[in-house]
Amino acid sequence: MAELRTLARPYAKAAFNAAQEHEQLAEWSQVLTVAGQVTANKDIRQLLANPGLEEQKKAELILEVAEDGVTDQVRNFFAVLAENRRLTLLPEIAALFNTYRADLERTVDIEVTAAFELTDEQQQKLAQALSKKLERQVSLAASLDKSLIGGVIIRTGDMVIDASVRGKLTKLADALGS
């Protein structure tokens, strides 16, 4: 996985710079996200691996699916990816691009898993507290997992805060078992 990310990084950075230069971050983000989702599909991956299909044709097929927001710069970018046989990197390129965009816009997506349904007020207070702590605009997505017993698990990027009863019991059991 790290190798794919390393290969994708220069392409993601180039796409980000082009989008930023033309003030089209949202459009590029949408196209790359859709293209990344399409190329992550098992059947599409098999199609991309087909040596009988020209690389430029593969790029055109992907762009047809993500037709909204496709500019000449986006077409040129996909042509370069096709020429270098890097279309399969689109999921990683999209993820990196969106990370660069979030850093620029100082936003962060946060997943909150709770043992009980969080009210709108609780979600708002949690978002405000996290926004203050992280010094970023927060986009919160809440889900329910009754197996947590109580509390919450907060995930963003590579950070996880486990404030659940299940997590605390697991830590206690590990400490007692050692």
VOGU-3710 file (C-alpha; in Angstrom, 3 decimals, decimal comma):
1> maelrtlarp> 0,000/0,000/0,000  2,794/2,416/0,883  4,412/1,742/-2,494  1,232/2,654/-4,365  0,947/5,816/-2,296  4,548/6,689/-3,127  3,893/6,202/-6,844  0,656/8,208/-6,647  2,093/11,165/-4,708  3,694/13,103/-7,618
11> yakaafnaaq> 0,538/12,699/-9,728  -1,694/13,810/-6,852  0,538/16,810/-6,213  0,537/17,754/-9,914  -3,264/17,450/-10,070  -3,618/19,501/-6,904  -1,327/22,242/-8,209  -3,221/22,390/-11,532  -6,587/22,514/-9,763  -5,384/25,191/-7,366
21> eheqlaewsq> -3,897/27,260/-10,202  -7,227/27,212/-12,093  -9,307/27,560/-8,898  -11,066/24,254/-9,589  -10,362/22,250/-6,443  -13,964/21,084/-6,010  -14,307/20,020/-9,644  -11,029/18,103/-9,677  -11,865/16,529/-6,342  -15,197/15,274/-7,647
31> vltvagqvta> -13,727/13,863/-10,873  -10,815/12,182/-9,113  -13,037/10,757/-6,372  -15,459/9,250/-8,902  -12,580/7,974/-11,060  -10,932/6,489/-7,961  -14,134/4,695/-7,000  -14,589/3,400/-10,546  -11,033/2,085/-10,829  -11,245/0,457/-7,394
41> nkdirqllan> -13,957/-1,825/-8,794  -12,684/-5,375/-9,403  -14,193/-5,633/-12,896  -12,781/-2,263/-13,954  -9,351/-3,282/-12,620  -9,503/-6,340/-14,903  -10,426/-4,083/-17,824  -7,495/-1,773/-17,033  -5,167/-4,781/-16,931  -6,244/-5,845/-20,434
51> pgleeqkkae> -3,215/-5,319/-22,716  -5,468/-5,452/-25,799  -7,125/-2,142/-24,922  -5,179/1,051/-25,661  -4,221/3,103/-22,602  -5,863/6,279/-23,960  -9,110/4,355/-24,527  -9,012/3,207/-20,896  -8,659/6,831/-19,763  -11,578/7,888/-21,994
61> lilevaedgv> -13,783/5,152/-20,507  -13,057/6,328/-16,973  -13,683/9,970/-17,920  -17,047/9,049/-19,467  -18,245/7,884/-16,058  -16,996/11,058/-14,358  -18,276/13,389/-17,087  -19,221/16,320/-14,813  -16,311/18,687/-14,197  -14,067/17,189/-16,874
71> tdqvrnffav> -12,008/20,072/-18,253  -9,182/20,067/-20,781  -6,689/20,072/-17,900  -8,378/16,987/-16,409  -8,306/15,248/-19,813  -4,612/16,075/-20,177  -3,927/14,740/-16,688  -5,697/11,472/-17,494  -3,776/11,261/-20,788  -0,500/11,500/-18,836
81> laenrrltll> -1,702/8,815/-16,412  -2,640/6,578/-19,341  0,651/7,217/-21,145  2,571/6,248/-18,005  0,263/3,287/-17,281  -0,813/4,743/-13,936  -4,612/4,704/-14,239  -4,781/1,995/-11,563  -3,341/4,537/-9,097  -6,488/6,684/-9,277
91> peiaalfnty> -7,884/5,575/-5,871  -4,603/6,592/-4,176  -4,312/9,773/-6,252  -7,859/10,778/-5,282  -7,202/10,097/-1,587  -3,988/12,134/-1,598  -5,599/14,963/-3,581  -8,444/15,168/-1,073  -5,928/15,166/1,798  -4,054/18,083/0,208
101> radlertvdi> -7,355/19,905/-0,305  -8,435/19,351/3,306  -5,065/20,650/4,518  -5,393/23,764/2,383  -8,994/24,410/3,434  -8,242/23,437/7,045  -11,037/20,873/7,170  -11,161/17,373/8,597  -13,630/14,494/8,289  -14,324/12,752/11,575
111> evtaafeltd> -16,136/9,463/12,179  -17,789/9,081/15,551  -19,041/5,661/16,591  -21,229/5,745/19,673  -22,901/3,130/21,842  -26,135/5,128/21,748  -27,713/7,444/19,194  -26,188/10,924/19,491  -28,647/13,816/19,443  -28,093/16,729/17,066
121> eqqqklaqal> -27,076/18,871/20,042  -24,494/16,294/21,191  -23,093/16,029/17,671  -22,870/19,805/17,417  -21,093/20,135/20,779  -18,688/17,331/19,881  -17,964/18,938/16,496  -17,305/22,296/18,167  -14,964/20,755/20,751  -13,056/18,804/18,094
131> skklerqvsl> -12,892/21,856/15,841  -11,355/23,871/18,665  -8,912/21,086/19,603  -7,813/20,349/16,018  -8,006/23,985/14,879  -9,886/22,905/11,752  -13,410/22,972/10,384  -14,971/19,612/11,276  -17,312/17,459/9,220  -18,815/14,850/11,552
141> aasldkslig> -20,314/11,495/10,550  -21,955/9,544/13,376  -22,714/5,838/13,497  -24,078/3,424/16,086  -22,383/0,349/17,588  -24,136/-1,039/20,670  -21,224/-3,414/21,329  -19,254/-0,422/22,664  -21,436/-0,672/25,811  -20,989/3,073/26,435
151> gviirtgdmv> -18,909/6,016/25,247  -17,566/6,791/21,784  -14,737/6,037/19,365  -13,517/9,019/17,321  -11,558/8,422/14,101  -9,899/10,909/11,782  -7,050/10,121/9,429  -4,578/8,050/11,417  -5,814/9,263/14,831  -8,185/7,133/16,931
161> idasvrgklt> -9,571/8,126/20,323  -11,238/5,162/22,009  -13,334/6,490/24,878  -15,684/3,498/24,879  -16,437/1,206/27,798  -15,512/-1,790/25,624  -12,115/-0,206/24,882  -11,453/0,480/28,537  -12,436/-3,072/29,510  -10,127/-4,460/26,826
171> kladalgs> -7,228/-2,345/28,132  -7,953/-3,486/31,677  -8,067/-7,151/30,616  -4,756/-6,741/28,753  -3,150/-5,098/31,804  -4,371/-7,831/34,134  -3,278/-10,549/31,708  0,310/-9,287/31,443
//
